[in-house]
Amino acid sequence: PGTVKVVTRKDGKEVMTKEIHTAGAPAQIRLTADRIRISADGNDLSFVTAEVLDKDGNLCPNADNRIDFSVEGKAFIAGTDNGNQISLENFKSPHRKAFYGKCLAVLQNNGEKGNIRLRASSAGIEEAVIKLQSR
């Protein structure tokens, strides 16, 4: 892994600094939900992005790990996707290969109020869990 650092200056004074880090080997998964609270109406959705990261938390843009999703509680996996137009994977499948280091699980409420836990795992890397709620 390496780092590219750019420093902008104005009139000799540093104005802004930006660093970009290249990623190491895949080591962990990060889950981020667009919403952690969804309506308990049986229709509401939460879109949860899974990102494959190295040990330092950098996105691994070349990662194509298979991510296995499982859910506990008041929701089910309505679908998965990764943005790859030529993928032949079933949208209803509980697993998806990462595309440029990312994929998506769509959770749908089952009509009941309560807690939801989504787990994402992949062989050889640390799994992730995110907690959501239906109200």
Buried (B, 14 or more C-beta within 10 A) or exposed (E): EEEEEEEEEEEEEEEEEEEEBEBEEBBBBBBEBEBEEBBBEEEBBBBBBBBBBBBEEBBBBEBBBEBBBBBEBBBEBBBBBBEBEEBEBEEEEBBBBBBBBBBBBBBBBBBEEEEBEBBBBBEEBEBBEBEBBBE
